[in-house]
Amino acid sequence: MIFTLELDRRLAGADVHSYAAHPGFALEPGQSLGNPVVDVLAKPLVQDMAGGAMPTLYAATVPNLPGGTLVGPGNLLRTKGAPRPEKPSSKATDPRVGRRLWELSEELTDVRYLSS
């Protein structure tokens, strides 16, 4: 999320944005959590792979979504359900942290891209 927000900040003025999406808790058909009791208890919190793909599709296709938006499943625990924009943590939105992560990424990869 930190990198997504920093990239979107660096893209300011361009006709392109950066988004983040997470699938929540998605399992493949027939996949188990390794314990039959846990499988039964977790069932209300788990969605199938198609449901897990929905936040990414939402972020990629919803018109006029603000840059830097985080999209995830809409239930209370953010594990399943219809996609919706979410509020990133305050640490993720700190521009100093974003700049530092960007600079560190450039140092470690020896790649320079989009000045601040």
ZAVEXKE-293607 format. One line per field, with one value per residue (C-alpha): x, y, z; residue in three letters. Coordinates in nm, 2 decimals, decimal comma. Layout:
N
x [X:...] .
y [Y:...] .
z [Z:...] .
type [ala:...] .
END
This chain:
116
x [0,00:0,29:0,44:0,10:0,04:0,39:0,36:0,03:0,18:0,46:0,21:0,03:-0,07:-0,05:-0,36:-0,29:-0,33:-0,20:-0,44:-0,40:-0,64:-0,65:-0,86:-0,95:-0,96:-1,01:-0,96:-0,95:-1,24:-1,17:-0,89:-0,88:-0,73:-0,59:-0,84:-1,21:-1,33:-1,14:-1,28:-1,64:-1,57:-1,40:-1,66:-1,85:-1,53:-1,40:-1,49:-1,41:-1,14:-1,39:-1,49:-1,12:-1,07:-1,34:-1,14:-0,88:-1,15:-1,32:-1,00:-0,93:-1,27:-1,46:-1,45:-1,32:-1,18:-0,94:-0,57:-0,41:-0,74:-0,72:-1,00:-1,09:-1,39:-1,67:-1,76:-1,67:-1,35:-1,25:-1,23:-1,51:-1,80:-1,85:-1,55:-1,53:-1,28:-1,10:-0,91:-0,54:-0,36:-0,21:0,14:0,08:-0,04:0,27:0,45:0,79:0,76:0,65:0,95:1,19:1,05:1,08:1,44:1,53:1,38:1,58:1,90:1,84:1,74:1,97:1,67:1,56:1,20:0,97:1,13:0,94] .
y [0,00:0,23:0,18:0,22:0,56:0,68:0,57:0,75:1,06:1,05:1,00:1,33:1,51:1,20:1,04:0,72:0,61:0,34:0,12:-0,16:-0,46:-0,76:-1,08:-1,12:-1,49:-1,69:-2,06:-2,28:-2,53:-2,83:-2,66:-2,72:-2,53:-2,86:-2,92:-3,02:-2,82:-2,51:-2,56:-2,55:-2,25:-2,05:-2,12:-1,79:-1,59:-1,76:-1,69:-1,87:-1,77:-1,57:-1,37:-1,32:-1,17:-0,92:-0,64:-0,64:-0,63:-0,34:-0,14:-0,20:-0,11:0,13:0,48:0,78:0,58:0,81:0,73:0,54:0,36:0,03:-0,21:-0,52:-0,74:-0,57:-0,77:-0,65:-0,85:-0,77:-1,14:-1,19:-1,01:-0,74:-0,52:-0,17:0,10:0,07:0,32:0,24:0,26:0,59:0,45:0,36:0,71:0,89:1,05:1,04:0,66:0,64:0,84:0,64:0,31:0,44:0,56:0,22:0,03:0,24:0,18:-0,20:-0,24:0,03:0,15:0,51:0,59:0,89:1,17:1,30] .
z [0,00:0,08:-0,26:-0,43:-0,27:-0,35:-0,71:-0,74:-0,59:-0,84:-1,12:-1,03:-1,34:-1,56:-1,70:-1,51:-1,15:-0,91:-0,71:-0,46:-0,42:-0,19:-0,23:0,14:0,23:-0,09:-0,14:-0,44:-0,48:-0,25:-0,07:0,30:0,59:0,72:1,00:0,95:1,25:1,13:0,78:0,92:1,15:0,88:0,61:0,67:0,63:0,32:-0,05:-0,37:-0,62:-0,83:-0,52:-0,45:-0,79:-0,76:-0,58:-0,86:-1,13:-0,93:-0,91:-1,28:-1,42:-1,19:-1,36:-1,17:-0,88:-0,70:-0,74:-0,45:-0,36:-0,17:-0,27:-0,08:0,02:0,20:0,50:0,85:0,87:0,51:0,42:0,17:0,00:-0,26:-0,33:-0,18:-0,13:0,21:0,42:0,43:0,77:0,88:0,85:0,48:0,40:0,55:0,25:0,43:0,46:0,09:-0,02:0,18:0,05:-0,30:-0,25:-0,08:-0,38:-0,62:-0,42:-0,40:-0,76:-0,91:-1,11:-1,12:-1,21:-1,17:-0,97:-0,67] .
type [met:ile:phe:thr:leu:glu:leu:asp:arg:arg:leu:ala:gly:ala:asp:val:his:ser:tyr:ala:ala:his:pro:gly:phe:ala:leu:glu:pro:gly:gln:ser:leu:gly:asn:pro:val:val:asp:val:leu:ala:lys:pro:leu:val:gln:asp:met:ala:gly:gly:ala:met:pro:thr:leu:tyr:ala:ala:thr:val:pro:asn:leu:pro:gly:gly:thr:leu:val:gly:pro:gly:asn:leu:leu:arg:thr:lys:gly:ala:pro:arg:pro:glu:lys:pro:ser:ser:lys:ala:thr:asp:pro:arg:val:gly:arg:arg:leu:trp:glu:leu:ser:glu:glu:leu:thr:asp:val:arg:tyr:leu:ser:ser] .
END
